[in-house]
Amino acid sequence: MPLLLPQLMTRRSFLSAVAGAPMLRLHAAAETHWALLSDTHVPTDPGNAYRGFKPHDNLRRAAREVAAAAPQGALICGDLARLEGLPGDYSELRKLLAPLSGSIPVAALLGNHDNRKNFLAEFGAQPGAQAIKDKHVCVIETPHVRFVNLDSLVLPNSTPGLLGKAQRQWLAALLAAEPKPPTVIAVHHTLNDSDGALLDAPRLFDILAPHAHVKAVLFGHSHEYAFRSWDGLWLINLPATGYNFNDQEPVGWVDARFSSSGASFTLKAFGGNLKDNGKTTVTAWRL
């Protein structure tokens, strides 16, 4: 459920409707600078820990670091809540994101450990989101890249994800319409063939394949940090902010800078495997 948290939207942003979808349009800059997070897993109990990590403390630290980096916006790529998307989880999420409020927009996707009803009860109706049946989509336009945020949540605390036919049809129409700026897709679930991944990933790839202006897909879910290329399309698995599943993976966030020709991604790790902390990966966009 990709949404713009209303309490966290910059006063300089404004919404307009383009290609049938709500859109957040940001002012021009030399590049598009965004902070990318995923799998925050914020619990109701701040002391809750998993694998030695405290997700509450991790998001507090990440929010401070993101605020200091002064990006133009931030994206959390799903699994905001600890396990079931309890009301208290989202109450804590609001508090932890406070360092970003009033300065930058924060886009939040819901993952398989989130709950739409409880999320909306805490944050209210979301400007910038369009409902497609029970799914929600959001488009964010910047001078160098357009973010298209999708909704893969099926049921809270049920692992697999699904876009569904209606959302896929909406996406296909959006990508076929003019204009066609460099576009980055964001979705929570992984795109492999595991039982817990995005179940209609093959059909998503069928939609993306003919559109060279789609440059990358961002996702989380696996708590891994990885870059892969599929026919020139970058598949970028964001690291978890809350905790990792194995000691080889970092815990933290990614400082991303987008241009019309590509992007750079700098790992900001503060837990787990710190070997690549500060490493920048540069990706050139397919033509």
Secondary structure as GFF3:
##gff-version 3
##sequence-region A 1 287
A	DSSP	beta_strand	3	4	.	.	.	ID=ss1
A	DSSP	three_ten_helix	6	8	.	.	.	ID=ss2
A	DSSP	beta_strand	14	18	.	.	.	ID=ss3
A	DSSP	beta_strand	21	25	.	.	.	ID=ss4
A	DSSP	beta_strand	32	37	.	.	.	ID=ss5
A	DSSP	alpha_helix	55	69	.	.	.	ID=ss6
A	DSSP	beta_strand	73	77	.	.	.	ID=ss7
A	DSSP	alpha_helix	87	96	.	.	.	ID=ss8
A	DSSP	three_ten_helix	98	100	.	.	.	ID=ss9
A	DSSP	beta_strand	106	109	.	.	.	ID=ss10
A	DSSP	alpha_helix	116	123	.	.	.	ID=ss11
A	DSSP	beta_strand	130	132	.	.	.	ID=ss12
A	DSSP	beta_strand	135	141	.	.	.	ID=ss13
A	DSSP	beta_strand	146	149	.	.	.	ID=ss14
A	DSSP	alpha_helix	165	176	.	.	.	ID=ss15
A	DSSP	beta_strand	183	186	.	.	.	ID=ss16
A	DSSP	alpha_helix	201	208	.	.	.	ID=ss17
A	DSSP	beta_strand	214	219	.	.	.	ID=ss18
A	DSSP	beta_strand	226	230	.	.	.	ID=ss19
A	DSSP	beta_strand	233	237	.	.	.	ID=ss20
A	DSSP	beta_strand	250	258	.	.	.	ID=ss21
A	DSSP	beta_strand	262	272	.	.	.	ID=ss22
A	DSSP	beta_strand	280	284	.	.	.	ID=ss23
###
